[in-house]
């Protein structure tokens, strides 16, 4: 199958320097953060790729780069064979935006509290000129709400009249309004209770099956990822360190960081397997370690790891960036 989304060498650098006058007076240099550093992956049509990693590893920046909220510093994002950065600067930008939508992390912040649900979910319909008359928009919004498990009568309500899980369903209905092919989901359930998370995830899986949707799913919760993903990519300090089909990644993780993340999940089955919780802290992104960024926390690190940055290579059907795996030390 051909990939719907192709990401090649994607990088994003943010200038986080102090203001010019402060730098002159205090003699400080300019500072840059490599939020995303040479990330490459593909997502097949109708499949879900999940990106996981600790806070600050660049997952949400990747999400924003894919939908064009940020412009890349280097590399490219191709959607259905076309460079999205070029299309978004052309007259065809609106047609592309219609085909890809985003669900944001916080359902309390992503909905306008002064608008009724009819206006929130109906905005993409008006913006893209899909439906112009008020009655048609209200009928379509009612249909969209019912598709995510809400009542048609909810079109008249305001966001404050809903729970967190219901608000996230409204966000999903809004994202589906333009009938997109690709949804970027930036931790869509992290602000919700566990029982509500399951309901929202099941709705998303059902919608994917019915509409053939393609998802990029951003999360730090591996239990959620296990439920929704086909492929899993593990990020660390702006780089992709491992990518594998879900079953392979959970049953036989290769990268030491992936192993540490999986070992941190509570062992409900009481298997008695030896476990190593995640050690140490994520390094300061303003001053990342030399060589492999994970080497200060890695139990298998040697001199090569601290001096030479590993490349992402395909080893046994899994893409992994680790000298220890490459040399057979793991």
C-alpha positions in Angstrom: 0.0 0.0 0.0 1.2 3.5 -0.7 1.6 5.9 2.3 -0.9 8.7 2.6 1.5 10.7 4.8 5.3 10.7 4.3 7.7 12.7 6.6 11.3 13.0 5.5 14.1 14.5 7.6 11.7 16.8 9.5 13.3 19.4 11.8 12.1 22.4 13.8 14.4 24.8 15.6 13.0 27.4 18.0 14.9 30.6 18.9 14.6 30.8 22.7 17.2 33.5 23.2 16.8 36.3 25.7 15.8 39.7 24.2 18.5 41.5 22.3 19.3 44.1 25.0 19.6 41.5 27.8 22.0 39.5 25.6 24.2 42.6 25.0 24.1 43.7 28.7 24.6 40.3 30.2 26.9 38.9 27.4 24.6 35.9 26.7 24.7 34.0 23.4 21.6 33.2 21.4 20.0 29.9 22.3 18.2 27.5 20.1 16.1 24.4 20.9 16.0 21.5 18.3 12.4 20.5 19.2 12.3 18.1 16.2 15.5 16.8 14.8 15.5 14.8 11.6 12.3 12.7 12.0 11.2 10.4 9.2 8.2 8.1 9.0 5.2 7.0 6.8 1.6 6.4 7.6 -0.4 4.1 5.4 -4.0 5.0 4.4 -6.5 3.8 7.0 -3.8 3.1 9.6 -2.8 4.6 12.9 0.8 5.6 13.8 1.2 6.5 17.5 4.1 8.7 18.7 5.1 8.2 22.3 7.7 9.6 24.7 8.1 11.7 27.8 7.0 15.3 28.0 9.2 17.7 25.9 10.4 15.1 23.4 8.8 16.9 20.4 5.6 14.9 19.8 3.3 17.8 19.8 5.6 19.9 17.6 5.5 17.0 15.0 1.7 17.2 15.2 1.7 20.9 14.5 4.2 20.6 11.7 2.1 17.9 9.9 -1.0 20.2 9.8 0.9 23.3 8.9 0.5 25.2 12.2 4.4 25.4 12.2 6.6 25.7 9.2 9.5 23.2 9.1 13.1 24.4 9.6 14.3 21.5 7.4 12.8 18.4 5.8 9.3 17.9 4.3 5.9 16.6 4.9 4.2 15.0 1.9 0.4 14.3 1.9 -0.9 12.1 -0.8 2.3 12.7 -2.8 2.4 16.5 -2.5 4.6 18.7 -0.4 2.2 20.3 2.2 4.4 23.4 2.8 4.2 24.3 -0.9 0.4 23.5 -1.2 -0.4 25.6 1.9 1.2 28.6 0.3 -0.8 28.1 -3.0 -4.5 28.7 -3.8 -5.1 25.0 -3.1 -4.4 25.5 0.6 -8.1 25.4 1.6 -8.7 22.1 -0.3 -5.7 20.5 1.6 -6.9 21.8 5.0 -10.3 20.2 4.4 -8.6 16.8 4.0 -6.5 17.0 7.2 -7.8 18.1 10.6 -6.5 18.2 14.2 -8.0 17.2 17.6 -6.3 19.2 20.4 -5.3 18.0 23.8 -7.4 20.1 26.1 -11.2 20.0 25.5 -11.6 22.9 27.9 -9.3 25.3 26.0 -10.1 24.3 22.4 -13.8 25.2 22.3 -15.0 28.8 22.3 -17.0 29.2 25.6 -19.2 32.0 24.1 -20.4 29.9 21.1 -23.1 27.4 21.0 -22.2 23.9 19.8 -24.1 24.6 16.6 -21.6 27.4 15.8 -18.5 25.5 17.0 -19.1 22.4 14.9 -20.7 24.4 12.1 -17.7 26.7 11.6 -15.7 24.4 9.3 -18.9 23.9 7.2 -19.3 27.7 6.7 -15.5 28.3 6.4 -15.1 25.8 3.6 -18.4 26.7 1.9 -19.8 23.2 2.3 -23.2 24.4 3.5 -24.4 28.0 3.6 -28.0 28.1 4.9 -28.5 28.0 8.7 -31.0 25.2 8.6 -28.7 22.9 6.6 -25.8 23.6 9.0 -27.9 22.8 12.0 -29.1 19.5 10.5 -25.5 18.5 9.6 -24.2 19.5 13.1 -27.0 17.3 14.6 -25.8 14.4 12.4 -22.2 14.9 13.4 -23.0 15.0 17.1 -25.0 11.8 16.8 -22.0 10.1 15.1 -19.9 10.8 18.2 -22.6 9.6 20.7 -24.2 13.0 21.6 -27.8 14.0 21.2 -29.1 16.1 18.3 -30.6 18.6 20.9 -27.1 19.4 22.1 -26.7 21.9 19.2 -28.3 24.6 21.3 -26.0 24.2 24.3 -22.8 25.9 25.4 -19.5 24.1 26.1 -19.8 24.7 29.9 -22.9 22.5 29.9 -20.8 19.4 29.0 -18.3 17.1 30.8 -14.7 16.8 29.6 -15.4 13.6 27.7 -18.4 15.2 26.0 -16.4 18.3 25.1 -13.8 16.1 23.4 -16.6 14.4 21.4 -17.6 17.9 20.3 -14.0 18.5 19.2 -14.0 15.2 17.2 -17.4 16.2 15.6 -15.9 19.5 14.6 -12.8 17.8 13.1 -15.1 15.4 11.1 -17.2 18.2 9.7 -15.1 18.6 6.5 -15.0 14.8 6.0 -11.2 14.7 6.3 -9.0 11.7 5.4 -6.3 12.4 8.0 -6.7 13.3 11.7 -3.8 14.4 13.9 -4.8 13.7 17.5 -2.6 15.5 20.0 -3.1 13.6 23.3 -6.9 13.7 22.8 -7.7 11.7 26.0 -4.9 12.8 28.4 -7.2 15.4 30.2 -10.0 12.8 30.7 -10.8 10.1 33.4 -9.8 6.6 32.5 -13.4 5.4 32.0 -14.1 8.3 29.7 -10.9 7.8 27.8 -12.0 4.3 26.8 -15.3 5.7 25.5 -13.6 8.4 23.4 -11.0 5.9 22.1 -13.7 3.4 21.1 -15.6 6.2 19.2 -12.4 7.1 17.4 -11.8 3.5 16.4 -15.4 3.0 15.2 -15.1 6.2 13.1 -11.8 5.0 11.6 -13.4 1.7 10.6 -16.5 3.4 9.1 -14.8 6.3 7.3 -11.4 4.8 6.5 -9.6 7.5 8.5 -5.8 7.7 8.9 -4.6 8.8 12.3 -1.4 10.2 13.8 -2.0 9.6 17.5 0.3 11.5 20.0 0.4 10.1 23.5 2.6 9.5 26.5 0.3 6.7 27.7 1.4 3.3 26.4 -1.9 1.6 27.5 -3.8 4.0 25.3 -1.3 3.4 22.4 -1.8 -0.3 22.7 -5.5 0.1 22.3 -5.4 2.3 19.1 -2.2 2.0 17.2 -1.1 -0.2 14.3 2.5 1.2 14.3 4.3 2.9 17.2 7.2 5.4 17.0 9.1 6.2 20.2 10.6 9.7 20.4 13.4 11.0 22.7 14.7 14.6 22.7 13.4 15.4 19.3 14.5 12.2 17.5 12.8 9.0 16.6 14.6 6.2 18.4 12.5 3.2 17.5 9.5 2.4 15.2 7.8 -0.9 14.9 4.5 -2.6 14.5 2.6 -2.4 17.8 2.7 -6.1 18.7 6.5 -6.3 18.0 7.2 -3.2 20.0 5.3 -4.3 23.0 6.5 -8.0 23.0 10.1 -7.4 22.0 11.2 -3.8 22.4 14.8 -3.2 21.1 15.8 0.3 22.2 16.8 0.6 25.9 14.6 3.7 26.2 11.5 1.8 24.9 12.3 -1.0 27.3 12.4 1.5 30.2 9.1 3.1 29.2 7.4 -0.4 29.0 8.9 -1.4 32.4 7.4 1.7 34.0 3.8 0.4 33.2 2.3 -1.3 36.4 2.5 -5.1 36.2 -1.1 -6.1 36.8 -0.5 -9.7 35.9 2.2 -10.0 38.6 4.4 -11.9 36.2 7.5 -11.5 38.5 9.5 -10.3 35.5 12.6 -8.2 36.4 11.7 -4.6 35.9 13.8 -1.4 35.6 11.8 1.8 36.1 12.8 4.8 34.0 16.0 6.2 35.5 17.3 9.8 35.5 15.9 12.9 34.0 15.4 14.1 30.4 18.5 16.2 29.6 18.2 20.0 29.1 17.2 20.4 25.4 19.2 23.7 25.3 22.3 21.7 26.1 21.8 18.1 24.8 24.3 15.3 25.5 26.9 14.5 22.8 26.6 11.3 20.8 23.4 9.4 21.6 21.1 11.7 23.6 20.0 8.8 25.7 23.5 7.7 26.8 23.5 9.4 30.3 20.5 7.3 31.3 21.3 4.1 29.4 22.6 1.0 31.2 24.2 -0.3 28.0 26.1 2.9 27.0 29.8 2.7 26.1 32.4 5.2 24.8 31.0 5.1 21.2 27.5 6.0 22.5 28.8 9.2 24.2 30.7 10.4 21.1 28.9 9.1 18.0 25.2 9.8 17.2 23.4 6.6 16.1 21.5 6.6 12.8 17.9 5.1 12.5 18.5 1.8 10.8 16.2 -1.1 9.9 17.3 -4.2 11.9 15.1 -7.3 11.7 12.1 -5.3 10.4 12.3 -2.7 13.2 13.7 0.8 12.7 15.9 1.5 15.7 18.6 4.1 16.5 21.0 2.4 18.9 24.7 1.3 18.8 24.1 -1.5 21.3 21.4 -3.1 19.1 23.5 -2.6 16.0 26.6 -4.3 17.6 24.5 -7.1 19.1 25.2 -6.1 22.7 21.5 -6.1 23.4 
